[in-house]
Amino acid sequence: MASGKGERTSAAAAKPSKLPYSIELWDIDKKAVERILARAASTPLARAILSAAQEEHPDRRVTLSRGIRAIAHSG
């Protein structure tokens, strides 16, 4: 059982295709993804997360991607 402290359940790890959208924070030089901030199942949810991430990181590049395709970005 996951304790809610960053642990992933085996079901979540086994089915990443259920969350096809990712919101990514890029490094300062905009050369590589520093970390994935979130994953989402739907486009509206992913866009809402992107909007919040852009407000949280106004001086950084944040992208919304589905697989290798970037759908939206800031910076």
N, CA and C atoms as an extended XYZ file, in Angstrom:
225
Properties=species:S:1:pos:R:3:atomname:S:1:resname:S:1:resid:I:1 pbc="F F F"
N         0.837       -1.188        0.000 N   MET     1
C         0.000        0.000        0.000 CA  MET     1
C         0.876        1.244        0.000 C   MET     1
N         0.562        2.197       -0.847 N   ALA     2
C         1.334        3.438       -0.929 CA  ALA     2
C         1.024        4.322        0.264 C   ALA     2
N         2.049        4.969        0.795 N   SER     3
C         1.878        5.810        1.976 CA  SER     3
C         1.552        7.252        1.631 C   SER     3
N         1.559        7.594        0.342 N   GLY     4
C         1.287        8.963       -0.050 CA  GLY     4
C         2.512        9.852        0.004 C   GLY     4
N         3.687        9.273        0.209 N   LYS     5
C         4.919       10.049        0.301 CA  LYS     5
C         5.777        9.856       -0.936 C   LYS     5
N         5.167        9.945       -2.110 N   GLY     6
C         5.925        9.839       -3.340 CA  GLY     6
C         6.044        8.420       -3.867 C   GLY     6
N         5.496        7.442       -3.152 N   GLU     7
C         5.560        6.071       -3.627 CA  GLU     7
C         4.558        5.874       -4.756 C   GLU     7
N         4.913        5.000       -5.697 N   ARG     8
C         4.010        4.689       -6.800 CA  ARG     8
C         3.529        3.265       -6.626 C   ARG     8
N         2.264        3.064       -6.884 N   THR     9
C         1.754        1.705       -6.831 CA  THR     9
C         2.181        0.962       -8.078 C   THR     9
N         2.218       -0.346       -8.012 N   SER    10
C         2.631       -1.123       -9.177 CA  SER    10
C         1.635       -0.959      -10.311 C   SER    10
N         0.365       -0.753      -10.016 N   ALA    11
C        -0.644       -0.545      -11.058 CA  ALA    11
C        -0.371        0.754      -11.817 C   ALA    11
N        -0.007        1.818      -11.105 N   ALA    12
C         0.295        3.091      -11.752 CA  ALA    12
C         1.552        2.975      -12.593 C   ALA    12
N         2.530        2.268      -12.116 N   ALA    13
C         3.779        2.103      -12.850 CA  ALA    13
C         3.585        1.231      -14.080 C   ALA    13
N         2.663        0.297      -14.012 N   ALA    14
C         2.468       -0.649      -15.110 CA  ALA    14
C         1.632       -0.071      -16.244 C   ALA    14
N         0.855        0.994      -16.012 N   LYS    15
C        -0.047        1.525      -17.028 CA  LYS    15
C         0.147        3.016      -17.273 C   LYS    15
N         1.339        3.436      -17.727 N   PRO    16
C         1.546        4.865      -17.962 CA  PRO    16
C         0.720        5.417      -19.116 C   PRO    16
N         0.235        4.564      -20.032 N   SER    17
C        -0.549        5.045      -21.163 CA  SER    17
C        -1.898        5.611      -20.735 C   SER    17
N        -2.332        5.348      -19.517 N   LYS    18
C        -3.576        5.918      -19.002 CA  LYS    18
C        -3.418        7.415      -18.736 C   LYS    18
N        -2.182        7.885      -18.657 N   LEU    19
C        -1.887        9.299      -18.421 CA  LEU    19
C        -0.961        9.786      -19.543 C   LEU    19
N        -1.524       10.001      -20.721 N   PRO    20
C        -0.683       10.291      -21.889 CA  PRO    20
C        -0.077       11.697      -21.929 C   PRO    20
N        -0.615       12.628      -21.168 N   TYR    21
C        -0.118       14.009      -21.193 CA  TYR    21
C         0.876       14.230      -20.052 C   TYR    21
N         1.943       14.960      -20.337 N   SER    22
C         2.888       15.309      -19.286 CA  SER    22
C         3.177       16.802      -19.327 C   SER    22
N         3.369       17.367      -18.149 N   ILE    23
C         3.719       18.775      -18.005 CA  ILE    23
C         5.149       18.780      -17.503 C   ILE    23
N         6.044       19.405      -18.300 N   GLU    24
C         7.470       19.297      -18.053 CA  GLU    24
C         8.090       20.662      -17.762 C   GLU    24
N         8.965       20.700      -16.776 N   LEU    25
C         9.728       21.899      -16.428 CA  LEU    25
C        11.126       21.736      -17.015 C   LEU    25
N        11.550       22.715      -17.806 N   TRP    26
C        12.851       22.651      -18.465 CA  TRP    26
C        13.918       23.337      -17.622 C   TRP    26
N        15.174       22.987      -17.858 N   ASP    27
C        16.271       23.627      -17.146 CA  ASP    27
C        16.388       25.089      -17.562 C   ASP    27
N        17.197       25.835      -16.852 N   ILE    28
C        17.341       27.274      -17.084 CA  ILE    28
C        17.778       27.578      -18.515 C   ILE    28
N        18.626       26.729      -19.080 N   ASP    29
C        19.127       26.942      -20.448 CA  ASP    29
C        18.153       26.485      -21.525 C   ASP    29
N        17.037       25.905      -21.132 N   LYS    30
C        16.006       25.415      -22.055 CA  LYS    30
C        16.544       24.353      -23.010 C   LYS    30
N        17.478       23.530      -22.509 N   LYS    31
C        18.076       22.492      -23.336 CA  LYS    31
C        17.556       21.100      -23.013 C   LYS    31
N        17.048       20.918      -21.807 N   ALA    32
C        16.599       19.586      -21.402 CA  ALA    32
C        15.509       19.691      -20.341 C   ALA    32
N        14.670       18.683      -20.287 N   VAL    33
C        13.629       18.628      -19.260 CA  VAL    33
C        14.302       18.351      -17.921 C   VAL    33
N        14.038       19.232      -16.963 N   GLU    34
C        14.583       19.069      -15.614 CA  GLU    34
C        13.769       18.048      -14.831 C   GLU    34
N        12.439       18.170      -14.950 N   ARG    35
C        11.567       17.199      -14.280 CA  ARG    35
C        10.160       17.254      -14.846 C   ARG    35
N         9.456       16.181      -14.665 N   ILE    36
C         8.047       16.118      -15.044 CA  ILE    36
C         7.254       16.551      -13.825 C   ILE    36
N         6.501       17.637      -13.988 N   LEU    37
C         5.731       18.174      -12.870 CA  LEU    37
C         4.462       17.391      -12.623 C   LEU    37
N         3.847       16.891      -13.705 N   ALA    38
C         2.574       16.178      -13.558 CA  ALA    38
C         2.289       15.363      -14.813 C   ALA    38
N         1.357       14.448      -14.685 N   ARG    39
C         0.805       13.697      -15.808 CA  ARG    39
C        -0.708       13.803      -15.709 C   ARG    39
N        -1.379       13.722      -16.860 N   ALA    40
C        -2.836       13.870      -16.868 CA  ALA    40
C        -3.464       12.933      -17.887 C   ALA    40
N        -4.726       12.624      -17.653 N   ALA    41
C        -5.468       11.712      -18.519 CA  ALA    41
C        -6.195       12.435      -19.644 C   ALA    41
N        -6.514       13.714      -19.447 N   SER    42
C        -7.307       14.424      -20.453 CA  SER    42
C        -6.658       15.760      -20.822 C   SER    42
N        -6.997       16.248      -22.001 N   THR    43
C        -6.469       17.526      -22.469 CA  THR    43
C        -6.900       18.692      -21.573 C   THR    43
N        -8.169       18.810      -21.194 N   PRO    44
C        -8.553       19.945      -20.336 CA  PRO    44
C        -7.808       19.954      -18.992 C   PRO    44
N        -7.640       18.792      -18.401 N   LEU    45
C        -6.907       18.716      -17.136 CA  LEU    45
C        -5.443       19.078      -17.349 C   LEU    45
N        -4.846       18.570      -18.410 N   ALA    46
C        -3.449       18.878      -18.707 CA  ALA    46
C        -3.246       20.372      -18.928 C   ALA    46
N        -4.164       21.016      -19.634 N   ARG    47
C        -4.048       22.462      -19.872 CA  ARG    47
C        -4.210       23.262      -18.575 C   ARG    47
N        -5.071       22.804      -17.680 N   ALA    48
C        -5.235       23.473      -16.384 CA  ALA    48
C        -3.954       23.345      -15.556 C   ALA    48
N        -3.342       22.174      -15.578 N   ILE    49
C        -2.087       21.973      -14.853 CA  ILE    49
C        -0.991       22.828      -15.471 C   ILE    49
N        -0.943       22.892      -16.797 N   LEU    50
C         0.043       23.728      -17.484 CA  LEU    50
C        -0.110       25.187      -17.057 C   LEU    50
N        -1.330       25.663      -17.023 N   SER    51
C        -1.584       27.049      -16.630 CA  SER    51
C        -1.078       27.317      -15.205 C   SER    51
N        -1.354       26.406      -14.295 N   ALA    52
C        -0.888       26.555      -12.910 CA  ALA    52
C         0.637       26.502      -12.846 C   ALA    52
N         1.246       25.621      -13.620 N   ALA    53
C         2.706       25.495      -13.628 CA  ALA    53
C         3.355       26.755      -14.195 C   ALA    53
N         2.734       27.361      -15.202 N   GLN    54
C         3.260       28.600      -15.773 CA  GLN    54
C         3.216       29.733      -14.753 C   GLN    54
N         2.175       29.768      -13.943 N   GLU    55
C         2.079       30.787      -12.890 CA  GLU    55
C         3.109       30.537      -11.799 C   GLU    55
N         3.358       29.278      -11.499 N   GLU    56
C         4.303       28.898      -10.446 CA  GLU    56
C         5.762       29.119      -10.887 C   GLU    56
N         6.017       28.982      -12.176 N   HIS    57
C         7.375       29.106      -12.726 CA  HIS    57
C         7.379       30.108      -13.890 C   HIS    57
N         7.133       31.402      -13.620 N   PRO    58
C         6.963       32.378      -14.698 CA  PRO    58
C         8.204       32.607      -15.564 C   PRO    58
N         9.385       32.357      -15.036 N   ASP    59
C        10.610       32.612      -15.789 CA  ASP    59
C        11.202       31.355      -16.413 C   ASP    59
N        10.441       30.261      -16.376 N   ARG    60
C        10.957       28.985      -16.871 CA  ARG    60
C        10.112       28.487      -18.032 C   ARG    60
N        10.708       27.652      -18.868 N   ARG    61
C         9.977       27.001      -19.952 CA  ARG    61
C         9.223       25.815      -19.363 C   ARG    61
N         7.927       25.772      -19.622 N   VAL    62
C         7.075       24.668      -19.188 CA  VAL    62
C         6.344       24.180      -20.434 C   VAL    62
N         6.347       22.870      -20.656 N   THR    63
C         5.689       22.331      -21.839 CA  THR    63
C         4.620       21.324      -21.468 C   THR    63
N         3.632       21.243      -22.333 N   LEU    64
C         2.597       20.215      -22.260 CA  LEU    64
C         2.851       19.298      -23.448 C   LEU    64
N         3.102       18.048      -23.177 N   SER    65
C         3.432       17.090      -24.231 CA  SER    65
C         2.541       15.860      -24.158 C   SER    65
N         2.387       15.249      -25.327 N   ARG    66
C         1.755       13.940      -25.409 CA  ARG    66
C         2.733       13.068      -26.185 C   ARG    66
N         3.384       12.167      -25.487 N   GLY    67
C         4.448       11.395      -26.106 CA  GLY    67
C         5.610       12.316      -26.424 C   GLY    67
N         6.087       12.269      -27.669 N   ILE    68
C         7.206       13.132      -28.055 CA  ILE    68
C         6.737       14.450      -28.660 C   ILE    68
N         5.432       14.631      -28.754 N   ARG    69
C         4.866       15.828      -29.392 CA  ARG    69
C         4.531       16.899      -28.360 C   ARG    69
N         5.122       18.076      -28.507 N   ALA    70
C         4.790       19.209      -27.642 CA  ALA    70
C         3.492       19.828      -28.145 C   ALA    70
N         2.547       20.010      -27.252 N   ILE    71
C         1.249       20.571      -27.609 CA  ILE    71
C         1.193       22.061      -27.310 C   ILE    71
N         1.796       22.465      -26.206 N   ALA    72
C         1.815       23.883      -25.802 CA  ALA    72
C         3.043       24.116      -24.943 C   ALA    72
N         3.472       25.383      -24.879 N   HIS    73
C         4.646       25.699      -24.060 CA  HIS    73
C         4.654       27.172      -23.676 C   HIS    73
N         5.470       27.476      -22.701 N   SER    74
C         5.727       28.860      -22.295 CA  SER    74
C         7.227       29.066      -22.326 C   SER    74
N         7.637       30.317      -22.300 N   GLY    75
C         9.076       30.621      -22.258 CA  GLY    75
C         9.741       30.205      -23.470 C   GLY    75
